[in-house]
Amino acid sequence: MNEELEWLETDGWGGFASGTAALPRTRRYHALLMRAVGTPSHRFVLVNGCDVFVHLPEGVVAASAQRYQPGLLAPDGAERLRRFSSEPWPVWEFELPGGRWLRHEVFIARAHAATVLRWTLEGEANGCSLEVRPFCSGRDPHSLQLENSAFNFEPERRGELLVWNPYDGVPPIAVRSGGAYRHEPHWYRQFLLSEERARGLDDTEDLASPGAWTFDLSGGEAVLILASADTKAAEFGFLTEDPRELAQSWGAAERQRRAEFPSRLHRAADDYLVRRGPGHTIIAGYPWFTDWGRDTFIALRGLCLATGRLDLAASILLEWSGAVSEGMLPNYFPEGAAPPEYNSVDASLWYVIAVQEFLAAAKAAGRKVGVRDRRRLETAVGSILRGYSGGTRFGIRADADGLLWAGQPGVQLTWMDAKVGDWVVTPRIGKPVEVQALWINALRAGANLDPAWAVRAEQATESFGRRFWNPETGCLFDVVDADFEPGRNDPAVRPNQIFAVGGLPAALLGGARAASVLAVVERALLTPLGLRSLAPEEPAYRPRYQGGVRERDGAYHQGTAWPWLTGAFVEAWLRVHGRSNATRQEARGRFFSPLLEHLQAAGLGHVSEIADGAPPHRPRGCPFQAWSVGEALRLAILLAPDPDSP
């Protein structure tokens, strides 16, 4: 079984469970119970994993596997693993002696933010029992735990509920089971996390195990339910009902909820839509991202608008509308009490585009947007346009030619935002090409509120056509007036120029120039998993995203391929080649099918954040990425057959 295949279960609040199909945890983020408290960004890893042993008349066999330093795999449960499925949730099947099979299921009951672990023995069960020993931490997801004297092994009994408070300030771990608990505290040392090692990070952890549960399998399935004592689980019979009945009723409800989605991509989209305060937001990716402004507004177009979830789109846009400061929306909400980070030139512009498309979608669907809500959205849009026009943080301001300046040394403002220490890998200071496309589209959207913005849009459009065309390459400069030096242009062939042709409501190029840009991008940048961030012919090109932090971040936008850019590319391709059913079918086969095939690789049912620019284009980075899934959903709509077209 492939350890690169990963599964994900989410709770709708920012918490989740995840792991590998092959059993061993390979990341510090793999856990059975990860809980978000207060905001989606304030997460704790509570239960990391567990060991499972089946006691049979023939002897004791394992149905689990951990990896320890220096690479030892123990116990040997992976040798008995015969099948794995991620539908409708993760299910492992182990072949046991005596013609028996053990079926192990993991799912999160979304309504209760609880992880349900269930084991069912098929075959002769008399004299058979199951032993489950959880491994716990109670740490920040980005850190690792080492053996220490502060961990509290002692449980508090609340009737049938066992509650652990691992550390002060950490959410409590609540467990219900139908088995007998045996208190037997131990530290298990030197778990090896292979993906962390490959990323050049700390890779060794110690985990605390307070004890073990034993289940009589002759009496039916074994159930262990993990939650945090501060969740809503207690309100739904968690304290009183039989755990097996809870697992059955919660499982039936969860199965029905998942079956209502029209496709696996639609179901994947739902994993990123979570609560933030009274409203909603979008998790940029699992397992390490939280809600980022740029990612939220890009992903929303597919996750919400393409799927018709207009109420959620409204909730997200309204929730973010109150965060405008000096004409800018945050790119990032740090954990704790730290103020938001506003280091993004494009997040606010993507917000304007998202508002425009939401209002258009609501009108087309006959959905009335309330006066108060519309005023809040329009106020945010107006504040952004005025802030950018007059000048705001980081040198962002409209120039005399109508185009948008942005940048200052040491700050990464565009989506190509890798930074290692003081090294900004792709600073792109000046007038970046996709920022101009966004700015002009935002001005055109603003013209619906104030006609004066239309004049600014026309001026910027004229300047764009005159300033960005590079006749030597037959495509667009990536940045003009680079480093605020008038006339100094960056000719690097990057994918950002595609937004002048596709991916936004209004194209800035048409005719021969649009076709030429598309041809250059297709020849130099297109891969089965998105567009490369830099052409292979460029001196700074890096073919693979691997190594330590500096090596990976140095390749992040220097050749690495990005699936989310496929949406803009295919829309540009359709604008150049036409939208007949024949061209849609061709585009679906050439560009969309590889993304659908990718749903069975890396993050199962999802689309990865990035892939190597060089063949075989191995998936890298975050295995579950919101804007990758969102743009795939937008593609599904773009490429759907039109009954009125030939």
VEXDREN-2710 file (C-alpha; in Angstrom, 1 decimal):
% VEXDREN-2710
k/r/px/py/pz
1/MET/0.0/0.0/0.0
2/ASN/1.3/3.4/-1.0
3/GLU/2.2/5.8/1.9
4/GLU/1.8/8.7/-0.4
5/LEU/-2.0/8.1/-0.5
6/GLU/-3.5/10.3/2.2
7/TRP/-7.1/10.5/3.6
8/LEU/-8.9/13.4/5.2
9/GLU/-11.9/13.8/7.4
10/THR/-13.0/17.3/8.4
11/ASP/-15.3/18.6/11.2
12/GLY/-16.6/21.9/9.6
13/TRP/-14.8/24.1/12.2
14/GLY/-11.2/23.8/11.1
15/GLY/-10.4/20.5/12.9
16/PHE/-9.8/17.3/11.0
17/ALA/-8.4/13.8/11.1
18/SER/-5.9/12.5/8.5
19/GLY/-3.3/9.8/7.8
20/THR/-2.1/7.4/5.1
21/ALA/-3.8/4.5/3.4
22/ALA/-0.7/2.4/4.2
23/LEU/-1.2/3.0/8.0
24/PRO/2.0/4.7/9.3
25/ARG/1.8/8.4/10.0
26/THR/4.3/10.3/7.9
27/ARG/3.5/13.9/8.9
28/ARG/3.3/15.8/12.1
29/TYR/-0.2/16.8/11.1
30/HIS/-1.5/13.2/10.8
31/ALA/-3.9/12.6/13.7
32/LEU/-7.2/11.0/14.7
33/LEU/-8.3/14.1/16.6
34/MET/-7.2/17.6/15.7
35/ARG/-9.4/20.2/17.2
36/ALA/-9.8/23.9/16.3
37/VAL/-10.7/26.2/19.2
38/GLY/-12.2/29.6/18.8
39/THR/-11.0/30.1/15.2
40/PRO/-10.0/27.7/12.4
41/SER/-6.4/28.8/12.9
42/HIS/-6.2/27.8/16.6
43/ARG/-5.7/24.0/16.3
44/PHE/-4.4/21.3/18.7
45/VAL/-3.3/17.8/17.9
46/LEU/-4.9/15.7/20.7
47/VAL/-4.9/12.0/19.6
48/ASN/-2.2/11.2/17.0
49/GLY/-2.9/7.6/16.3
50/CYS/-3.3/4.2/17.9
51/ASP/-2.0/0.6/18.0
52/VAL/-4.6/-2.2/17.4
53/PHE/-4.2/-5.9/18.3
54/VAL/-6.6/-8.7/17.7
55/HIS/-6.6/-11.5/20.3
56/LEU/-7.6/-14.8/18.5
57/PRO/-7.6/-18.4/19.6
58/GLU/-4.6/-18.8/17.3
59/GLY/-2.7/-16.0/18.9
60/VAL/-2.3/-12.2/18.9
61/VAL/-2.0/-10.3/15.6
62/ALA/-1.6/-6.6/14.8
63/ALA/-3.9/-4.4/12.7
64/SER/-1.8/-1.3/12.9
65/ALA/1.7/-0.1/12.0
66/GLN/3.9/2.8/13.2
67/ARG/7.3/3.8/12.0
68/TYR/10.1/4.3/14.6
69/GLN/13.7/5.5/14.2
70/PRO/15.8/4.6/12.3
71/GLY/13.0/3.3/10.0
72/LEU/11.6/0.3/11.9
73/LEU/8.0/-0.6/11.0
74/ALA/6.1/-2.0/14.1
75/PRO/3.9/-3.7/14.8
76/ASP/3.4/-5.7/11.5
77/GLY/-0.2/-4.9/10.8
78/ALA/0.6/-3.6/7.3
79/GLU/1.5/-7.1/6.3
80/ARG/-2.2/-8.1/6.8
81/LEU/-3.7/-5.1/5.1
82/ARG/-5.3/-6.3/1.9
83/ARG/-7.7/-3.5/0.9
84/PHE/-8.2/0.2/1.5
85/SER/-11.0/2.5/0.3
86/SER/-11.6/6.1/0.9
87/GLU/-15.4/5.9/0.2
88/PRO/-17.6/6.9/1.9
89/TRP/-14.8/7.3/4.5
90/PRO/-11.5/5.6/5.2
91/VAL/-11.9/1.8/5.4
92/TRP/-9.1/-0.8/5.9
93/GLU/-9.6/-4.5/5.6
94/PHE/-7.1/-6.9/7.2
95/GLU/-6.8/-10.6/6.5
96/LEU/-6.5/-12.6/9.8
97/PRO/-5.9/-16.3/10.6
98/GLY/-8.8/-18.7/10.5
99/GLY/-10.4/-17.1/7.4
100/ARG/-11.3/-14.0/9.4
101/TRP/-11.3/-10.4/8.2
102/LEU/-11.2/-7.2/10.3
103/ARG/-12.8/-4.1/8.9
104/HIS/-11.6/-0.8/10.4
105/GLU/-13.4/2.5/9.7
106/VAL/-12.7/6.1/10.6
107/PHE/-15.1/9.0/10.1
108/ILE/-15.8/12.3/11.6
109/ALA/-19.5/12.9/12.5
110/ARG/-19.7/16.4/11.1
111/ALA/-22.6/17.6/13.3
112/HIS/-20.7/16.6/16.5
113/ALA/-17.0/17.2/15.7
114/ALA/-16.2/13.7/16.9
115/THR/-14.0/11.0/15.4
116/VAL/-15.6/7.6/15.3
117/LEU/-13.3/4.5/15.1
118/ARG/-15.1/1.3/14.4
119/TRP/-13.8/-2.3/14.0
120/THR/-15.9/-5.2/12.7
121/LEU/-14.8/-8.8/12.7
122/GLU/-16.1/-11.1/9.9
123/GLY/-15.9/-14.8/10.5
124/GLU/-15.8/-16.8/13.8
125/ALA/-15.7/-14.3/16.6
126/ASN/-16.0/-16.6/19.7
127/GLY/-12.9/-16.1/21.9
128/CYS/-11.8/-13.1/19.9
129/SER/-11.1/-9.6/21.4
130/LEU/-9.7/-6.3/20.3
131/GLU/-7.2/-4.1/22.1
132/VAL/-6.8/-0.5/21.2
133/ARG/-4.0/1.7/22.6
134/PRO/-4.2/5.5/21.6
135/PHE/-1.2/7.7/21.3
136/CYS/-1.7/11.3/22.6
137/SER/0.0/14.7/22.6
138/GLY/-1.9/17.9/23.0
139/ARG/0.4/20.2/21.0
140/ASP/0.5/22.8/18.3
141/PRO/0.1/21.1/14.9
142/HIS/3.4/22.6/13.7
143/SER/5.5/21.4/16.6
144/LEU/6.5/18.0/17.9
145/GLN/6.2/16.5/21.4
146/LEU/9.1/14.9/23.3
147/GLU/8.8/12.9/26.5
148/ASN/8.2/15.2/29.5
149/SER/6.9/15.2/33.1
150/ALA/4.1/17.7/32.5
151/PHE/1.8/15.4/30.5
152/ASN/-1.2/14.4/32.7
153/PHE/-1.9/10.7/32.3
154/GLU/-4.7/10.6/34.8
155/PRO/-8.3/10.5/33.4
156/GLU/-11.3/12.1/34.9
157/ARG/-14.4/9.9/35.0
158/ARG/-17.7/11.5/34.1
159/GLY/-20.0/8.5/34.2
160/GLU/-19.2/6.4/31.1
161/LEU/-17.0/9.2/29.7
162/LEU/-13.2/9.4/30.3
163/VAL/-11.6/12.8/30.0
164/TRP/-7.9/13.6/29.9
165/ASN/-6.5/17.1/30.3
166/PRO/-3.0/16.6/28.8
167/TYR/-1.6/20.1/29.5
168/ASP/-2.8/23.3/30.9
169/GLY/-4.4/25.5/28.2
170/VAL/-5.0/22.5/25.9
171/PRO/-8.5/21.3/25.1
172/PRO/-9.5/18.1/27.0
173/ILE/-9.7/14.7/25.3
174/ALA/-13.0/13.0/25.8
175/VAL/-13.4/9.3/25.0
176/ARG/-16.5/7.0/24.9
177/SER/-16.2/3.3/24.2
178/GLY/-18.0/0.0/24.6
179/GLY/-14.9/-1.6/25.9
180/ALA/-13.1/-2.0/29.2
181/TYR/-10.4/0.6/30.0
182/ARG/-7.1/-0.5/31.5
183/HIS/-5.0/2.4/32.9
184/GLU/-1.4/1.6/31.9
185/PRO/0.5/4.9/31.2
186/HIS/3.6/4.7/28.9
187/TRP/5.7/6.9/26.7
188/TYR/6.2/5.5/23.2
189/ARG/9.4/7.0/21.9
190/GLN/11.0/8.0/18.6
191/PHE/8.2/7.8/16.1
192/LEU/9.7/8.7/12.7
193/LEU/7.7/11.0/10.4
194/SER/9.2/10.3/7.0
195/GLU/7.6/13.3/5.2
196/GLU/9.0/15.7/7.8
197/ARG/12.4/14.2/7.2
198/ALA/12.0/14.6/3.4
199/ARG/11.1/18.3/4.0
200/GLY/14.3/18.8/6.0
201/LEU/12.4/19.4/9.3
202/ASP/12.4/17.8/12.7
203/ASP/11.1/14.3/12.2
204/THR/11.1/12.5/15.6
205/GLU/8.4/12.5/18.2
206/ASP/7.5/10.9/21.5
207/LEU/3.8/10.2/22.3
208/ALA/2.0/9.5/25.6
209/SER/-0.3/6.5/25.9
210/PRO/-2.5/6.6/29.1
211/GLY/-3.8/3.1/28.7
212/ALA/-5.8/0.7/26.5
213/TRP/-9.3/-0.5/25.8
214/THR/-10.3/-4.1/25.3
215/PHE/-13.5/-5.2/23.4
216/ASP/-15.2/-8.6/23.2
217/LEU/-15.7/-9.1/19.5
218/SER/-18.1/-11.9/20.0
219/GLY/-20.5/-9.3/21.2
220/GLY/-20.4/-7.3/18.0
221/GLU/-18.4/-4.4/16.6
222/ALA/-15.9/-2.4/18.7
223/VAL/-16.3/1.4/18.8
224/LEU/-14.1/4.2/20.2
225/ILE/-15.4/7.8/19.9
226/LEU/-12.9/10.6/20.3
227/ALA/-13.9/14.2/20.9
228/SER/-13.0/17.2/23.0
229/ALA/-15.0/17.8/26.1
230/ASP/-15.8/21.3/25.0
231/THR/-17.6/20.3/21.8
232/LYS/-21.2/19.8/21.1
233/ALA/-20.9/16.0/21.3
234/ALA/-22.3/16.0/24.9
235/GLU/-25.5/17.6/23.6
236/PHE/-26.3/14.7/21.3
237/GLY/-26.2/11.7/23.7
238/PHE/-22.4/11.4/23.9
239/LEU/-22.7/11.0/27.7
240/THR/-25.6/8.6/27.8
241/GLU/-26.2/6.6/24.7
242/ASP/-24.5/3.3/23.8
243/PRO/-21.4/4.1/21.8
244/ARG/-22.3/1.4/19.1
245/GLU/-25.7/3.0/18.7
246/LEU/-24.1/6.4/18.5
247/ALA/-21.7/5.1/15.8
248/GLN/-24.6/3.6/13.8
249/SER/-26.8/6.7/13.9
250/TRP/-24.0/9.2/13.3
251/GLY/-22.6/7.0/10.5
252/ALA/-26.0/6.7/8.9
253/ALA/-26.5/10.5/9.0
254/GLU/-23.0/11.1/7.7
255/ARG/-23.4/8.6/4.9
256/GLN/-26.6/10.3/3.8
257/ARG/-25.0/13.8/4.0
258/ARG/-22.1/12.7/1.8
259/ALA/-24.4/10.9/-0.7
260/GLU/-26.3/14.1/-1.4
261/PHE/-23.3/15.7/-3.1
262/PRO/-23.5/15.3/-6.9
263/SER/-19.8/14.3/-7.3
264/ARG/-16.7/13.6/-5.4
265/LEU/-15.4/17.0/-6.2
266/HIS/-18.5/18.6/-4.8
267/ARG/-17.9/16.6/-1.6
268/ALA/-14.3/17.6/-1.5
269/ALA/-15.3/21.3/-1.8
270/ASP/-17.4/21.0/1.4
271/ASP/-14.3/20.1/3.4
272/TYR/-12.9/23.6/3.0
273/LEU/-16.0/25.5/4.0
274/VAL/-15.8/26.1/7.8
275/ARG/-17.2/28.3/10.4
276/ARG/-15.4/31.5/11.6
277/GLY/-17.3/33.3/14.3
278/PRO/-20.9/33.9/13.2
279/GLY/-20.0/33.5/9.6
280/HIS/-17.9/31.2/7.4
281/THR/-14.5/31.1/5.8
282/ILE/-12.5/28.8/3.6
283/ILE/-9.5/26.7/4.7
284/ALA/-6.8/27.2/2.1
285/GLY/-5.6/23.6/2.5
286/TYR/-5.0/20.7/4.7
287/PRO/-3.1/19.8/6.7
288/TRP/-1.1/22.9/7.5
289/PHE/-3.0/25.9/6.0
290/THR/-5.8/27.9/7.7
291/ASP/-7.9/30.6/6.1
292/TRP/-5.9/32.9/3.9
293/GLY/-7.5/35.9/2.1
294/ARG/-6.2/35.3/-1.4
295/ASP/-6.9/31.6/-1.3
296/THR/-10.4/32.2/0.1
297/PHE/-11.5/34.6/-2.7
298/ILE/-10.0/32.5/-5.5
299/ALA/-11.4/29.3/-4.2
300/LEU/-14.8/30.7/-3.4
301/ARG/-15.6/31.0/-7.1
302/GLY/-15.5/27.3/-7.5
303/LEU/-16.3/25.9/-4.1
304/CYS/-19.4/28.1/-3.7
305/LEU/-20.5/29.9/-6.9
306/ALA/-19.9/27.0/-9.3
307/THR/-21.7/24.7/-6.9
308/GLY/-24.7/27.0/-6.4
309/ARG/-24.0/27.5/-2.6
310/LEU/-24.8/31.1/-2.7
311/ASP/-25.7/31.4/1.0
312/LEU/-22.3/30.2/2.0
313/ALA/-20.7/32.6/-0.5
314/ALA/-22.6/35.4/1.0
315/SER/-21.6/34.4/4.5
316/ILE/-17.9/34.3/3.6
317/LEU/-17.9/37.6/1.8
318/LEU/-19.8/39.3/4.5
319/GLU/-17.6/37.9/7.2
320/TRP/-14.5/39.2/5.4
321/SER/-16.1/42.6/4.6
322/GLY/-15.5/43.9/8.1
323/ALA/-11.8/43.2/7.9
324/VAL/-11.0/46.0/5.3
325/SER/-8.2/48.3/6.6
326/GLU/-6.7/51.1/4.5
327/GLY/-8.3/49.6/1.5
328/MET/-6.8/46.2/2.1
329/LEU/-8.1/42.8/3.3
330/PRO/-5.8/40.5/5.3
331/ASN/-3.9/37.8/3.6
332/TYR/-3.5/35.9/6.9
333/PHE/-5.0/35.6/10.4
334/PRO/-2.2/34.6/12.8
335/GLU/-3.0/32.3/15.7
336/GLY/-3.7/33.9/19.1
337/ALA/-4.0/37.7/19.6
338/ALA/-1.6/38.7/16.9
339/PRO/-3.0/41.3/14.4
340/PRO/-3.9/40.2/10.8
341/GLU/-1.2/40.2/8.1
342/TYR/-2.0/42.5/5.2
343/ASN/1.0/41.5/3.0
344/SER/-1.0/40.9/-0.2
345/VAL/-1.7/43.2/-3.2
346/ASP/-4.0/40.8/-4.9
347/ALA/-6.2/39.4/-2.1
348/SER/-8.4/42.5/-2.0
349/LEU/-8.7/42.6/-5.8
350/TRP/-9.8/38.9/-5.8
351/TYR/-12.4/39.9/-3.2
352/VAL/-13.8/42.5/-5.6
353/ILE/-14.0/39.9/-8.4
354/ALA/-15.7/37.4/-6.0
355/VAL/-18.3/40.0/-4.9
356/GLN/-19.0/40.9/-8.6
357/GLU/-19.5/37.2/-9.5
358/PHE/-21.6/36.5/-6.4
359/LEU/-24.0/39.3/-7.2
360/ALA/-24.3/38.2/-10.8
361/ALA/-24.9/34.6/-9.7
362/ALA/-27.5/35.7/-7.2
363/LYS/-29.3/37.7/-9.8
364/ALA/-29.2/34.8/-12.3
365/ALA/-30.6/32.5/-9.7
366/GLY/-33.4/34.9/-8.7
367/ARG/-31.9/35.2/-5.2
368/LYS/-32.5/38.5/-3.5
369/VAL/-29.6/40.0/-1.7
370/GLY/-30.8/42.1/1.2
371/VAL/-30.2/45.8/1.2
372/ARG/-28.1/45.7/4.3
373/ASP/-25.9/42.9/3.0
374/ARG/-25.5/44.5/-0.4
375/ARG/-24.5/47.8/1.3
376/ARG/-21.8/46.0/3.3
377/LEU/-20.4/44.3/0.2
378/GLU/-20.5/47.5/-1.8
379/THR/-18.9/49.5/1.0
380/ALA/-16.0/47.0/1.2
381/VAL/-15.5/47.2/-2.6
382/GLY/-15.6/51.0/-2.6
383/SER/-13.0/51.1/0.2
384/ILE/-10.7/48.8/-1.6
385/LEU/-10.8/50.8/-4.9
386/ARG/-10.4/54.1/-3.1
387/GLY/-7.5/52.7/-1.0
388/TYR/-5.7/51.3/-4.0
389/SER/-6.3/54.4/-6.1
390/GLY/-5.0/56.8/-3.5
391/GLY/-2.3/54.7/-2.0
392/THR/-2.0/52.3/0.8
393/ARG/0.5/49.9/2.5
394/PHE/3.6/48.6/0.8
395/GLY/3.7/51.2/-2.0
396/ILE/0.4/50.1/-3.5
397/ARG/-1.1/52.9/-5.5
398/ALA/-2.3/53.8/-9.0
399/ASP/0.3/55.4/-11.2
400/ALA/-0.3/58.3/-13.7
401/ASP/-0.8/55.7/-16.5
402/GLY/-3.6/54.1/-14.5
403/LEU/-1.7/50.9/-13.7
404/LEU/-1.0/49.7/-10.2
405/TRP/2.3/50.0/-8.5
406/ALA/3.0/47.5/-5.7
407/GLY/6.0/46.4/-3.6
408/GLN/8.8/47.3/-1.3
409/PRO/12.1/45.5/-0.6
410/GLY/11.8/42.5/1.8
411/VAL/8.0/42.1/1.3
412/GLN/6.3/39.5/-0.8
413/LEU/3.0/40.8/-2.1
414/THR/1.9/38.7/-5.1
415/TRP/0.7/35.1/-5.0
416/MET/4.3/34.2/-5.8
417/ASP/5.1/34.8/-2.1
418/ALA/7.9/32.5/-1.1
419/LYS/10.3/34.0/1.5
420/VAL/13.2/32.4/3.4
421/GLY/14.5/34.6/6.2
422/ASP/15.2/37.9/4.5
423/TRP/15.3/36.4/1.0
424/VAL/12.2/37.1/-1.1
425/VAL/12.5/34.6/-3.9
426/THR/10.3/36.3/-6.4
427/PRO/9.9/39.9/-5.3
428/ARG/8.1/41.1/-8.5
429/ILE/8.2/44.8/-7.3
430/GLY/6.7/47.2/-9.8
431/LYS/3.7/46.5/-11.9
432/PRO/3.0/42.7/-12.0
433/VAL/1.0/41.5/-15.0
434/GLU/-1.8/39.6/-13.1
435/VAL/-2.2/42.4/-10.6
436/GLN/-3.0/44.7/-13.6
437/ALA/-5.5/42.3/-14.9
438/LEU/-7.2/42.1/-11.5
439/TRP/-7.0/45.8/-11.0
440/ILE/-8.7/46.6/-14.3
441/ASN/-11.4/43.9/-13.7
442/ALA/-11.9/45.4/-10.2
443/LEU/-12.3/48.9/-11.7
444/ARG/-14.8/47.6/-14.2
445/ALA/-16.8/46.0/-11.3
446/GLY/-16.6/49.2/-9.4
447/ALA/-18.1/51.1/-12.4
448/ASN/-21.4/49.5/-11.4
449/LEU/-21.2/51.6/-8.2
450/ASP/-19.6/54.7/-9.6
451/PRO/-19.2/55.5/-13.3
452/ALA/-15.9/57.3/-12.6
453/TRP/-14.2/54.0/-12.1
454/ALA/-15.0/53.1/-15.8
455/VAL/-12.8/56.0/-16.9
456/ARG/-10.0/54.7/-14.8
457/ALA/-10.5/51.2/-16.2
458/GLU/-10.3/52.5/-19.8
459/GLN/-7.0/54.4/-19.1
460/ALA/-5.5/51.3/-17.4
461/THR/-6.6/49.0/-20.2
462/GLU/-5.0/51.3/-22.8
463/SER/-1.7/51.5/-20.8
464/PHE/-1.7/47.7/-20.3
465/GLY/-1.9/47.0/-24.0
466/ARG/0.8/49.4/-24.8
467/ARG/3.2/48.6/-21.9
468/PHE/3.1/44.8/-21.5
469/TRP/3.4/43.4/-24.9
470/ASN/6.9/41.8/-25.6
471/PRO/7.3/41.4/-29.3
472/GLU/10.5/39.4/-28.8
473/THR/8.8/36.5/-27.0
474/GLY/5.3/36.9/-28.4
475/CYS/3.8/37.2/-25.0
476/LEU/3.6/39.5/-22.0
477/PHE/6.2/40.9/-19.7
478/ASP/5.8/39.5/-16.2
479/VAL/6.5/42.9/-14.5
480/VAL/6.9/46.3/-16.1
481/ASP/8.7/49.2/-14.4
482/ALA/10.4/46.6/-12.3
483/ASP/11.8/47.7/-8.9
484/PHE/9.9/51.0/-9.6
485/GLU/12.4/51.8/-12.4
486/PRO/10.4/53.2/-15.4
487/GLY/11.0/51.2/-18.5
488/ARG/12.7/48.3/-16.8
489/ASN/10.7/45.2/-17.7
490/ASP/11.0/41.6/-16.6
491/PRO/10.6/39.3/-19.6
492/ALA/10.6/36.0/-17.6
493/VAL/8.0/33.6/-19.1
494/ARG/5.6/32.9/-16.2
495/PRO/2.0/31.9/-16.0
496/ASN/0.7/35.1/-14.5
497/GLN/0.1/36.5/-18.0
498/ILE/-2.7/34.0/-18.6
499/PHE/-5.0/36.2/-16.5
500/ALA/-5.0/38.8/-19.3
501/VAL/-6.7/36.2/-21.5
502/GLY/-8.7/33.9/-19.1
503/GLY/-9.6/33.4/-15.5
504/LEU/-11.2/36.8/-15.0
505/PRO/-14.6/38.2/-16.1
506/ALA/-13.0/40.5/-18.7
507/ALA/-10.1/39.6/-21.0
508/LEU/-7.5/42.3/-21.6
509/LEU/-6.3/40.7/-24.9
510/GLY/-8.0/39.3/-27.9
511/GLY/-7.2/38.2/-31.4
512/ALA/-3.7/37.4/-32.4
513/ARG/-2.1/38.6/-29.2
514/ALA/-4.3/36.4/-27.1
515/ALA/-3.6/33.4/-29.3
516/SER/0.1/34.1/-29.1
517/VAL/0.1/34.3/-25.3
518/LEU/-1.9/31.1/-25.1
519/ALA/0.6/29.3/-27.4
520/VAL/3.6/30.4/-25.4
521/VAL/2.0/29.4/-22.1
522/GLU/0.9/26.0/-23.5
523/ARG/4.3/25.3/-25.0
524/ALA/6.5/26.4/-22.1
525/LEU/4.4/26.0/-19.0
526/LEU/1.6/23.5/-19.4
527/THR/1.8/20.1/-17.5
528/PRO/-0.9/17.5/-16.7
529/LEU/-1.1/19.1/-13.2
530/GLY/-1.3/22.7/-14.1
531/LEU/1.0/25.5/-15.3
532/ARG/4.7/25.7/-14.4
533/SER/5.5/28.9/-12.4
534/LEU/8.6/29.5/-14.7
535/ALA/9.6/28.2/-18.1
536/PRO/12.3/25.6/-18.2
537/GLU/14.4/27.8/-20.5
538/GLU/14.7/30.4/-17.8
539/PRO/18.0/30.4/-15.8
540/ALA/16.3/30.4/-12.5
541/TYR/14.1/27.3/-13.4
542/ARG/13.9/24.6/-10.8
543/PRO/12.5/21.3/-12.0
544/ARG/11.6/19.6/-8.7
545/TYR/10.2/20.8/-5.4
546/GLN/12.2/18.9/-2.9
547/GLY/14.9/19.2/-0.2
548/GLY/15.0/21.4/2.9
549/VAL/13.1/24.6/3.5
550/ARG/15.4/26.8/1.5
551/GLU/15.6/24.4/-1.5
552/ARG/11.8/23.9/-1.6
553/ASP/10.9/27.6/-1.2
554/GLY/13.5/28.4/-3.8
555/ALA/11.6/26.1/-6.3
556/TYR/8.1/27.0/-5.1
557/HIS/7.5/29.6/-7.9
558/GLN/10.6/28.9/-10.0
559/GLY/9.2/26.0/-12.1
560/THR/6.9/24.1/-9.8
561/ALA/3.5/23.4/-11.4
562/TRP/0.3/24.7/-9.9
563/PRO/-3.1/22.9/-10.6
564/TRP/-5.2/25.9/-9.7
565/LEU/-3.9/27.8/-12.8
566/THR/-5.5/25.2/-15.0
567/GLY/-8.8/27.0/-14.7
568/ALA/-7.5/30.3/-16.1
569/PHE/-5.6/28.5/-18.8
570/VAL/-8.6/26.4/-20.0
571/GLU/-10.9/29.5/-20.0
572/ALA/-8.3/31.3/-22.1
573/TRP/-8.1/28.3/-24.4
574/LEU/-11.9/28.4/-24.9
575/ARG/-11.8/32.1/-25.6
576/VAL/-9.2/31.6/-28.3
577/HIS/-10.6/28.4/-29.8
578/GLY/-14.3/28.9/-29.3
579/ARG/-16.9/27.3/-27.0
580/SER/-18.4/24.7/-29.3
581/ASN/-19.2/21.3/-27.8
582/ALA/-16.4/19.9/-29.9
583/THR/-13.8/22.3/-28.4
584/ARG/-15.2/21.7/-24.9
585/GLN/-14.8/18.0/-25.4
586/GLU/-11.3/18.4/-26.6
587/ALA/-10.4/20.6/-23.7
588/ARG/-12.0/18.1/-21.2
589/GLY/-9.9/15.3/-22.6
590/ARG/-6.6/17.2/-22.8
591/PHE/-6.7/19.4/-19.7
592/PHE/-9.4/18.3/-17.3
593/SER/-9.1/14.5/-17.4
594/PRO/-5.6/14.5/-15.8
595/LEU/-7.0/16.4/-12.8
596/LEU/-9.8/13.9/-12.4
597/GLU/-7.3/11.1/-12.5
598/HIS/-5.3/12.9/-9.8
599/LEU/-8.3/12.5/-7.4
600/GLN/-7.0/8.9/-6.9
601/ALA/-3.5/10.1/-6.0
602/ALA/-1.9/12.0/-3.1
603/GLY/-4.8/13.5/-1.2
604/LEU/-7.6/11.1/-2.1
605/GLY/-10.6/12.7/-3.6
606/HIS/-8.9/16.1/-3.7
607/VAL/-6.4/18.1/-5.9
608/SER/-2.9/18.8/-4.6
609/GLU/-1.4/22.2/-4.1
610/ILE/1.6/21.8/-6.4
611/ALA/3.5/19.2/-8.5
612/ASP/7.1/19.0/-9.9
613/GLY/7.6/21.0/-13.0
614/ALA/9.5/18.1/-14.6
615/PRO/8.1/14.7/-15.5
616/PRO/6.6/12.6/-13.9
617/HIS/5.1/15.7/-12.2
618/ARG/5.0/14.1/-8.8
619/PRO/2.4/15.8/-6.5
620/ARG/4.0/17.9/-3.8
621/GLY/3.1/20.4/-1.1
622/CYS/-0.3/20.4/0.5
623/PRO/-2.2/17.2/-0.6
624/PHE/-5.6/18.9/-0.1
625/GLN/-5.8/22.4/-1.6
626/ALA/-8.9/24.6/-1.7
627/TRP/-8.2/26.7/-4.8
628/SER/-7.1/23.6/-6.7
629/VAL/-10.4/21.9/-6.0
630/GLY/-12.3/25.1/-6.6
631/GLU/-10.8/25.7/-10.0
632/ALA/-11.5/22.1/-10.9
633/LEU/-15.1/22.6/-10.1
634/ARG/-15.1/25.8/-12.2
635/LEU/-13.7/23.8/-15.0
636/ALA/-16.4/21.2/-14.7
637/ILE/-18.9/24.0/-15.4
638/LEU/-16.9/25.6/-18.2
639/LEU/-16.5/22.3/-20.0
640/ALA/-20.1/21.0/-19.5
641/PRO/-21.8/20.4/-22.9
642/ASP/-24.1/23.2/-24.1
643/PRO/-27.4/21.8/-25.5
644/ASP/-27.7/24.9/-27.7
645/SER/-24.3/24.6/-29.2
646/PRO/-23.2/22.3/-32.1
END
